């Protein structure tokens, strides 16, 4: 059936006798109608030749000649094409790649043909039948993998898996009100005794592979590796020899085939660039700890520079080579503006070059080499300001508390700065007693108010709902029990706070007017300058010689 698009054009299509070649012919006509290449392609489809391969170049040549030729002519513009199959297999015989060029009105490729071709190439393993079937149904395939060998899998060597939490990038921490704290950038990674650090795995066996021809491909097994020798600060877990745990507190460092724990973490200085430091172990700070920073360690802290209005806390000893200085001021023996003062707290001893506007608390001895000015020093042992026989060693202003001994070269000043020195009682017990007394007073106030309420209700029955009355009576009984417990604790602390009869205050050179000496509950105000006095507790109170 001739397409209507060809009317008046003189164009006709014809297949060759073998039905494989399509020819377009032109016969001159009067008043020839125009036609475009697109219309010509549509006409080819309408006449039933759309499934053949049509050459667009040949169509273009036909139209150009058709537009100018006064004579009849014919030109091949298409053909019937069968689908083609190509399978490529590289030299390693691990993959077969199929390409199917689609049919144009000709014979399509079948699954059987593909399987026969693979068999002819010796492929017996890894054939992907689903991929082949889908490609054949689609009639074409551009470089499709239709068979794949199994590569050998080598065994894994012993692996060493870190169990140490990874440190996050240092960044300001957000507070509850979403403001940034530029001093708190996150903690140092540190570990405690017994923390798991590193796990060793056992090697695995390799898995052989196979190529498309069914040939087995050999592999290798993993290698057994032991922990490195001379690892420090670690130990094997008692129940698992493949697990390393921390034998000490400190900074964990991964090394080849192992991990070590360094008990001392070293840093140049502590400022906004480092953030506050909190470490399980000891800290060695080469320079200064700047204002507003916080440093803590479970063991010792050594500061090579100064501590300036910062807070330093150690479970062990603290040494500050350059001294400590705060911005707060002490007056009349009491410390004000504590947040602005330098604060040191140690479970062991504290050694500083000097202390000015500082709060220093030590479970052990406190040693100030040159000067303590307007500071609060509290020691569970003794306090020494200045080396014996040295010119420097002034204790001026503030409060100085120790259990057994306070030794200074000079106490007070010519200006009569109020200076308080206390010995003979454990300051820690004093603090506990203060807490108990405060709690005792608060409970006493509450129980007194409740007693008045209950007395009024008993005198005026019906003034309070029975259930509420019963609740208040239970609370009253509870307060009475707590008062009894606090009374017992108060007595125990007071008994433990017996005055150390050997406690004394030693002054090598001068004790100036305005200095107050306290031994236990007895106090002595120095009313005139004294030379080289030693204060102790006598039968009539504090005596000096």
FENHUNOR-V479835 format. One record per residue. N is the residue number from 1. RES is the residue in one letter. SS is DSSP state (H for helix, E for strand, C for the rest). PHI is phi in degrees with one decimal (999 if undefined). OMEGA is omega in whole degrees, 0 to 359 (999 if undefined). Layout:
BEGIN
n-><N/N>
res-><RES/RES>
ss-><SS/SS>
phi-><PHI/PHI>
omega-><OMEGA/OMEGA>
END
This chain:
BEGIN
n-><1/2/3/4/5/6/7/8/9/10/11/12/13/14/15/16/17/18/19/20/21/22/23/24/25/26/27/28/29/30/31/32/33/34/35/36/37/38/39/40/41/42/43/44/45/46/47/48/49/50/51/52/53/54/55/56/57/58/59/60/61/62/63/64/65/66/67/68/69/70/71/72/73/74/75/76/77/78/79/80/81/82/83/84/85/86/87/88/89/90/91/92/93/94/95/96/97/98/99/100/101/102/103/104/105/106/107/108/109/110/111/112/113/114/115/116/117/118/119/120/121/122/123/124/125/126/127/128/129/130/131/132/133/134/135/136/137/138/139/140/141/142/143/144/145/146/147/148/149/150/151/152/153/154/155/156/157/158/159/160/161/162/163/164/165/166/167/168/169/170/171/172/173/174/175/176/177/178/179/180/181/182/183/184/185/186/187/188/189/190/191/192/193/194/195/196/197/198/199/200/201/202/203/204/205/206/207/208/209/210/211/212/213/214/215/216/217/218/219/220/221/222/223/224/225/226/227/228/229/230/231/232/233/234/235/236/237/238/239/240/241/242/243/244/245/246/247/248/249/250/251/252/253/254/255/256/257/258/259/260/261/262/263/264/265/266/267/268/269/270/271/272/273/274/275/276/277/278/279/280/281/282/283/284/285/286/287/288/289/290/291/292/293/294/295/296/297/298/299/300/301/302/303/304/305/306/307/308/309/310/311/312/313/314/315/316/317/318/319/320/321/322/323/324/325/326/327/328/329/330/331/332/333/334/335/336/337/338/339/340/341/342/343/344/345/346/347/348/349/350/351/352/353/354/355/356/357/358/359/360/361/362/363/364/365/366/367/368/369/370/371/372/373/374/375/376/377/378/379/380/381/382/383/384/385/386/387/388/389/390/391/392/393/394/395/396/397/398/399/400/401/402/403/404/405/406/407/408/409/410/411/412/413/414/415/416/417/418/419/420/421/422/423/424/425/426/427/428/429/430/431/432/433/434/435/436/437/438/439/440/441/442/443/444/445/446/447/448/449/450/451/452/453/454/455/456/457/458/459/460/461/462/463/464/465/466/467/468/469/470/471/472/473/474/475/476/477/478/479/480/481/482/483/484/485/486/487/488/489/490/491/492/493/494/495/496/497/498/499/500/501/502/503/504/505/506/507/508/509/510/511/512/513/514/515/516/517/518/519/520/521/522/523/524/525/526/527/528/529/530/531/532/533/534/535/536/537/538/539/540/541/542/543/544/545>
res-><X/X/X/X/X/X/X/X/X/X/X/X/X/X/X/X/X/X/X/X/X/X/X/X/X/X/X/X/X/X/X/X/X/X/X/X/X/X/X/X/X/X/X/X/X/X/X/X/X/X/X/X/X/X/X/X/X/X/X/X/X/X/X/X/X/X/X/X/X/X/X/X/X/X/X/X/X/X/X/X/X/X/X/X/X/X/X/X/X/X/X/X/X/X/X/X/X/X/X/X/X/X/X/X/X/X/X/X/X/X/X/X/X/X/X/X/X/X/X/X/X/X/X/X/X/X/X/X/X/X/X/X/X/X/X/X/X/X/X/X/X/X/X/X/X/X/X/X/X/X/X/X/X/X/X/X/X/X/X/X/X/X/X/X/X/X/X/X/X/X/X/X/X/X/X/X/X/X/X/X/X/X/X/X/X/X/X/X/X/X/X/X/X/X/X/X/X/X/X/X/X/X/X/X/X/X/X/X/X/X/X/X/X/X/X/X/X/X/X/X/X/X/X/X/X/X/X/X/X/X/X/X/X/X/X/X/X/X/X/X/X/X/X/X/X/X/X/X/X/X/X/X/X/X/X/X/X/X/X/X/X/X/X/X/X/X/X/X/X/X/X/X/X/X/X/X/X/X/X/X/X/X/X/X/X/X/X/X/X/X/X/X/X/X/X/X/X/X/X/X/X/X/X/X/X/X/X/X/X/X/X/X/X/X/X/X/X/X/X/X/X/X/X/X/X/X/X/X/X/X/X/X/X/X/X/X/X/X/X/X/X/X/X/X/X/X/X/X/X/X/X/X/X/X/X/X/X/X/X/X/X/X/X/X/X/X/X/X/X/X/X/X/X/X/X/X/X/X/X/X/X/X/X/X/X/X/X/X/X/X/X/X/X/X/X/X/X/X/X/X/X/X/X/X/X/X/X/X/X/X/X/X/X/X/X/X/X/X/X/X/X/X/X/X/X/X/X/X/X/X/X/X/X/X/X/X/X/X/X/X/X/X/X/X/X/X/X/X/X/X/X/X/X/X/X/X/X/X/X/X/X/X/X/X/X/X/X/X/X/X/X/X/X/X/X/X/X/X/X/X/X/X/X/X/X/X/X/X/X/X/X/X/X/X/X/X/X/X/X/X/X/X/X/X/X/X/X/X/X/X/X/X/X/X/X/X/X/X/X/X/X/X/X/X/X/X/X/X/X/X/X/X/X/X/X/X/X/X/X/X/X/X/X/X/X>
ss-><C/C/C/H/H/H/C/C/C/C/E/E/E/E/E/C/C/C/C/C/E/E/E/E/E/E/C/C/C/C/C/C/C/C/C/C/H/H/H/H/H/H/H/H/H/H/C/C/C/C/C/C/E/E/C/H/H/H/H/H/H/H/H/H/H/H/H/H/C/C/C/C/E/E/E/E/E/E/E/C/E/C/C/E/E/E/E/E/E/C/C/C/C/C/E/E/E/E/E/E/E/C/C/E/E/C/C/C/C/C/H/H/H/H/H/H/H/H/H/H/C/C/C/C/C/C/E/C/H/H/H/H/H/H/H/H/H/H/C/C/E/E/E/E/E/E/E/E/C/E/C/C/E/C/C/C/C/C/C/E/E/E/C/C/C/C/C/C/C/C/C/C/E/E/C/C/C/C/C/E/E/C/C/C/C/C/C/C/C/C/E/C/C/C/C/E/E/E/E/E/C/C/C/C/C/C/E/C/E/E/C/C/C/C/C/E/E/C/C/C/C/C/C/C/C/C/C/C/C/C/C/C/C/E/E/E/E/C/C/E/E/E/E/E/E/E/C/C/C/E/E/E/E/E/E/C/C/E/E/E/E/E/C/E/E/E/E/C/C/E/C/C/C/C/C/C/E/E/E/C/C/E/E/E/E/C/C/C/E/C/C/C/C/E/E/E/E/C/C/C/E/E/E/C/C/C/E/E/C/C/E/E/E/E/C/C/C/E/E/E/C/C/C/E/E/C/C/C/C/E/E/C/C/E/E/C/C/H/H/H/C/E/E/E/E/E/C/C/C/E/E/E/E/E/E/E/C/E/E/E/E/E/C/C/C/E/E/E/E/E/E/E/E/E/E/E/E/E/E/C/C/E/E/E/E/C/C/C/C/C/C/C/C/E/E/E/E/E/E/E/E/E/C/C/E/E/E/E/E/E/E/C/C/C/C/C/C/C/E/E/E/E/E/C/C/C/H/H/H/H/H/H/H/H/H/H/H/H/H/H/H/H/H/H/H/H/H/H/H/H/H/H/H/H/H/H/H/H/H/C/C/C/C/C/C/H/H/H/H/H/H/H/H/H/H/H/H/H/H/H/H/H/H/H/H/H/H/H/H/H/H/H/H/H/H/H/C/C/C/C/C/C/C/E/E/E/E/E/E/E/E/C/C/C/E/E/E/E/E/C/C/E/E/E/E/C/C/C/C/E/E/C/C/E/E/E/E/E/C/C/E/E/E/E/C>
phi-><999/-81.0/-72.3/-63.3/-65.9/-92.5/-62.3/79.6/-101.2/76.5/-99.1/-145.0/-113.2/-152.0/-87.6/-69.3/-56.1/-85.9/63.6/-115.7/-118.4/-106.4/-118.8/-105.9/-125.3/-126.7/-121.0/-55.3/-133.1/-80.0/53.9/-60.1/-84.9/-80.0/-155.6/-94.8/-63.8/-63.3/-66.8/-67.5/-64.4/-66.1/-66.6/-60.0/-66.0/-64.8/-89.6/92.6/-109.5/-66.4/-86.9/-81.6/-82.4/-110.3/-87.2/-65.9/-65.3/-65.0/-62.6/-63.8/-63.6/-61.2/-65.6/-61.8/-70.8/-62.4/-68.6/-117.5/-80.9/-88.5/-117.9/-69.2/-159.8/-134.7/-150.4/-71.9/-121.2/-165.4/-158.9/-90.2/-119.1/-84.3/-66.7/-120.4/-122.9/-137.0/-122.1/-112.4/-130.2/-70.1/-63.5/-77.8/55.7/-109.7/-158.9/-119.1/-116.2/-110.2/-123.6/-116.2/-85.0/-66.3/-81.6/-120.2/75.9/-109.8/-77.6/-91.3/-77.2/-109.4/-60.8/-61.2/-63.6/-63.9/-62.5/-64.5/-65.7/-63.1/-63.5/-64.9/-90.6/87.5/-78.6/-129.0/-124.6/72.8/-72.4/-100.7/-64.9/-63.9/-64.3/-62.9/-62.5/-63.9/-65.9/-65.6/-64.2/-72.6/84.7/-156.4/-158.5/-95.5/53.2/-96.6/-74.0/-117.5/-157.0/-141.8/-76.4/-104.2/-70.1/-68.6/-111.1/-68.2/-67.8/-82.4/-67.8/-53.4/-106.3/-116.7/-102.2/-72.4/-108.0/-81.7/-58.9/-75.5/-73.7/-80.2/-58.8/-67.0/-154.4/-57.5/-86.0/-89.7/-85.1/-61.2/-94.7/64.2/-95.0/-85.4/-101.7/-77.9/-91.0/-105.6/-102.5/106.8/-79.5/-70.7/-70.7/-141.3/-130.1/-112.5/-52.0/91.8/-65.6/-68.7/-120.6/-150.1/-113.9/-103.3/-98.5/-87.6/-65.9/-110.7/-80.6/-75.1/-113.7/-63.1/-106.5/-150.1/-93.6/-63.2/-86.5/85.7/-84.8/-72.6/-106.5/-69.6/-141.8/-127.2/-87.0/-68.3/-100.0/-77.7/-121.1/-99.4/-63.8/-63.7/-85.0/61.0/-75.6/-109.8/76.2/-133.2/-154.2/-76.8/-60.9/-63.9/-109.3/-147.5/-72.4/-95.7/-119.3/-97.8/-123.4/-73.4/-92.8/-144.1/-84.1/163.1/-99.4/-80.3/-132.1/-74.7/-126.9/-54.7/58.7/172.0/-150.3/-124.5/-119.9/-90.6/-69.7/-120.8/-100.6/-106.4/-146.4/-66.9/-158.8/-119.7/-150.3/-64.2/-72.1/-94.6/75.8/-65.7/-114.6/-132.5/-138.7/-90.2/142.6/-111.9/-116.3/-120.3/-104.1/-68.2/-110.6/-96.6/-109.9/-81.3/-54.1/82.9/-85.2/-125.4/-134.2/-142.3/-148.4/-76.7/-116.7/-91.5/-131.2/-118.4/-114.9/-78.4/-106.2/-113.0/-109.2/-112.7/46.6/-121.4/-114.7/-125.6/-128.3/-135.5/-74.8/-108.6/-98.4/-126.0/-124.4/-121.0/-66.2/-100.0/93.1/-127.0/-145.9/-116.0/-113.0/-75.6/-124.9/-98.9/-142.9/54.9/79.1/-115.4/-94.9/-117.7/52.6/-59.0/-64.2/-89.5/-93.3/-71.6/-126.9/-121.0/-139.4/-133.4/-74.8/-107.1/-94.3/-128.0/-125.7/-135.5/-70.4/-152.9/-139.5/-134.2/52.6/-127.3/-110.8/-126.3/-121.1/-138.6/-70.3/-110.4/-76.5/-115.8/-122.2/-114.7/-70.9/-120.0/-153.3/-123.1/-127.4/47.0/-124.7/-113.8/-110.7/-131.3/-127.3/-82.0/-133.7/-139.5/-128.1/-123.9/-116.7/91.0/-78.1/-57.9/82.3/-86.7/-77.2/-91.2/146.0/-93.9/-113.7/-123.1/72.6/77.7/-128.3/-129.8/-122.7/-151.2/-73.0/-115.4/-152.8/-123.7/-121.7/-143.8/-74.6/-137.8/-122.1/76.3/-153.5/-58.4/-80.3/70.8/-60.8/-57.8/-134.1/-116.1/-124.8/-122.0/-139.3/99.7/-133.0/-65.2/-58.2/-64.6/-67.4/-56.8/-65.1/-62.4/-64.6/-61.0/-63.8/-64.1/-64.5/-63.3/-64.4/-62.1/-65.7/-65.5/-64.7/-61.9/-63.8/-65.6/-70.9/-67.3/-64.3/-67.6/-63.2/-63.9/-63.5/-66.3/-63.6/-63.8/-66.7/-67.7/-76.2/-128.5/-55.8/88.6/-78.6/-136.6/-60.1/-55.7/-64.1/-68.0/-62.0/-63.4/-64.0/-65.3/-66.9/-67.2/-64.8/-60.4/-64.1/-64.3/-61.2/-61.9/-62.9/-67.9/-61.4/-63.8/-63.6/-66.3/-63.8/-64.0/-64.3/-60.6/-65.4/-64.0/-66.6/-62.9/-69.1/-70.8/-91.4/-64.0/-67.8/-72.0/-63.0/-91.3/-62.9/-156.5/-123.1/-111.3/-122.0/-70.7/-118.8/-121.5/-117.3/-91.2/-52.7/101.1/-88.8/-113.2/-107.7/-124.9/-124.4/64.0/-96.1/-96.7/-126.5/-137.4/-97.3/-74.3/-102.9/-151.1/-63.9/-121.7/-114.3/50.7/-87.5/-122.2/-101.3/-144.7/-99.6/-108.7/-66.9/-101.2/124.1/-80.1/-120.8/-142.8/-140.3>
omega-><182/180/177/182/184/181/178/181/184/183/176/180/180/175/177/182/179/176/184/183/179/182/172/181/180/175/184/178/176/181/182/179/179/178/179/178/179/179/180/177/179/179/178/180/182/180/172/181/186/181/178/174/181/179/179/178/180/177/180/179/180/183/179/181/180/183/187/188/175/185/179/176/179/181/177/182/181/180/175/183/172/174/179/181/175/179/180/178/180/184/182/176/181/183/174/183/184/172/176/172/188/176/173/181/183/185/179/176/179/178/182/180/180/181/179/181/178/180/179/179/177/182/180/183/172/181/183/187/181/179/179/183/181/180/180/178/178/178/178/179/178/176/182/176/182/175/182/175/178/181/177/178/179/178/178/172/174/178/177/189/180/175/182/177/180/178/178/178/181/180/179/179/180/177/182/180/175/172/184/176/186/175/183/183/182/185/170/174/179/184/178/178/177/180/177/186/189/177/177/177/177/180/179/177/177/179/180/176/177/180/184/182/181/180/180/181/185/179/180/176/178/183/177/179/179/174/177/179/174/173/185/176/182/176/174/176/185/183/184/184/178/182/175/178/179/175/178/172/178/184/181/179/177/177/179/178/177/180/174/175/178/183/182/175/185/179/183/181/178/179/182/180/179/187/177/182/175/192/173/185/180/179/176/182/186/184/187/167/190/186/175/183/178/179/176/178/179/179/187/173/177/180/182/181/180/171/187/177/179/180/181/183/181/173/179/184/174/174/177/186/184/179/182/181/178/182/180/180/174/180/178/176/181/183/177/177/185/182/181/183/172/185/177/177/184/173/179/183/175/177/178/176/176/178/178/184/185/171/181/177/181/173/179/186/171/177/174/189/188/191/168/184/177/182/176/182/181/184/174/180/183/179/178/177/182/177/181/180/182/178/181/180/186/175/188/176/177/183/182/183/177/181/190/189/166/180/178/176/179/174/184/181/178/182/178/179/181/182/183/178/182/175/173/181/179/180/180/178/176/181/178/180/178/179/180/180/177/179/179/180/180/179/178/178/181/183/178/178/181/179/178/180/182/179/179/181/180/178/182/182/178/180/181/179/187/181/179/178/179/179/180/178/178/178/179/179/179/179/179/177/180/176/179/179/180/178/178/179/178/180/180/180/180/178/180/183/175/186/174/185/181/183/182/175/182/177/184/184/190/169/190/175/179/178/178/178/177/174/188/180/181/183/177/176/179/185/175/181/181/179/175/179/169/184/178/182/177/182/184/183/182/177/176/182/999>
END
